[in-house]
């Protein structure tokens, strides 16, 4: 795999990203038509792990996804399909869903942990998010991913994200 993707690594080397210079994507999403400008993020206290680590990760990933969405040839002509691999409870997917809205993207989560998926579904319903869908399955199985696509009305995934690929998905 390393040999196969060497050209990609050479063209896109790892870069250090200074967290202090990251602009919050919720402040800089003017180019995407937004259904909900006030994204659904958990309330937290100053200095908490959520505010210090998790929230900046979600905001950073949303900014990265935004850039990919805007560069996609079908952007604004149809809702794009985003697959969140190993998305667990759906923190990233629910955040993307709330920020982007139905007219920009449909977000699909696949995770092997049925309890995490159940919690994610409950959270999405509680937040009124109707463009995020959850599926239990092994993301390394193309049959499970194809099943998600079938449930989503066929087609393909335009963007694939994995915020914390760990455990069985780490490699």
Buried (B, 14 or more C-beta within 10 A) or exposed (E): EEEEEEEEEEEEEEEEEEEEEEEBBBEEBEEBEBBBEEBBBBEEEEEEEBBEEBBBBBBBBBBEBBEBBEEBEEBBEBBBBBBBBBBBBBBBBBBBBBBBBEEBBBBBBBBBBEEBBEBBBEBBEEBEBEBBBBBBBBBEEEEBBEBBBEEBEEEEBBBBBBBBBEEEBEE
